[in-house]
């Protein structure tokens, strides 16, 4: 239950912040344009909380269904407006003011992403260096000749410092190019340029982990099966295991690395295990029964031990990335712009069939990622929030009736024809827009359920 609450709270905070920012964009610009705002609601349906504030006695409310929000403005199309307040009605504003008010919501989300990235880039984060593990046989990475321990320095003409940089630049290149050149340096400081075939990413409609399809994995040094910590009062301590013990065999299986130990213990909850350990000059046999442990809905065994530090210098695998304040701002703007453009490219490829619709994610997947990023730390959680904020901003700018972009489309037509779009046209557009939105939501929910079922 505590795990579920963690994910639920992480999701609720992201969703709440993004909805409030989006609607506040509409609200603020409407007020600047002299439009009277009647209600500011986070969520839809019957209000579970509401209060009135300000000179206009705007009603602030939280709705029963939290997936969205709205700002209700004075408008003659919805209700009669007093003569003295006609100049404050939304429908009486110039088309340019209406464009500004409607566009302010999505733009507020994009601005939030810029501000988040700016703060994170300025503060700095500890990131994984783009050091490669041994590629699987028959993969694109193996065919290109990549070797274990090589560090990627450049992708095409772009420098990469971190594993995240490498992933992002390769995804961008894969959208347009069949292959790309990567400059790598090995542990002997020898520089090599390798040509990586990117078609494996597109072959299955961009489904799954792109790096896994290419055969690119992070370098994981061999970690010997030596115990570095024993949990007080745990199974291992009661069985007699000690810090410094090297596990050489479990039952009849010899073990050479710590991941082997972890795999066997996780798969053996409730079963009696006989561990042969090396302690100094002695070899001892220890009996332990892993206890059941549940995490993220999965149950596995554990005995309460942790691995000893492998002794590899931290700076070989990680690096601290931070930028001066002005450079961080420029990078934040670029990051937001590139991710916005990439989102549009992927949506376009979904329409043409090049990208599978199974890549669409709904609230369940977003909640899962929110919880995972929150566990990794504040910087990762904030960057996840920025990414979702970009997605929300881009989605709302699409020219689909019922979304902000649909209203903007009507206003562009109004400018072109010299008069507003007819009520009948708008009504038909609303119906089409609702159908499209429901279809997208259905795909997203289906994908969420399918991921839960398939794991």
Helices and strands as residue ranges (DSSP letters): H 2-32, E 37-53, E 58-73, G 83-88, G 90-92, H 95-123, E 125-128, H 140-144, E 151-155, E 158-159, H 163-174, E 179-185, E 191-197, H 199-203, H 210-214, E 227-230, H 235-239, E 246-250, E 253-254, H 258-266, E 272-279, E 282-289, E 291-295, E 298-302, E 305-307, G 314-316, E 318-321, H 325-352, G 357-359, H 363-376, H 378-397, H 404-417, H 423-454
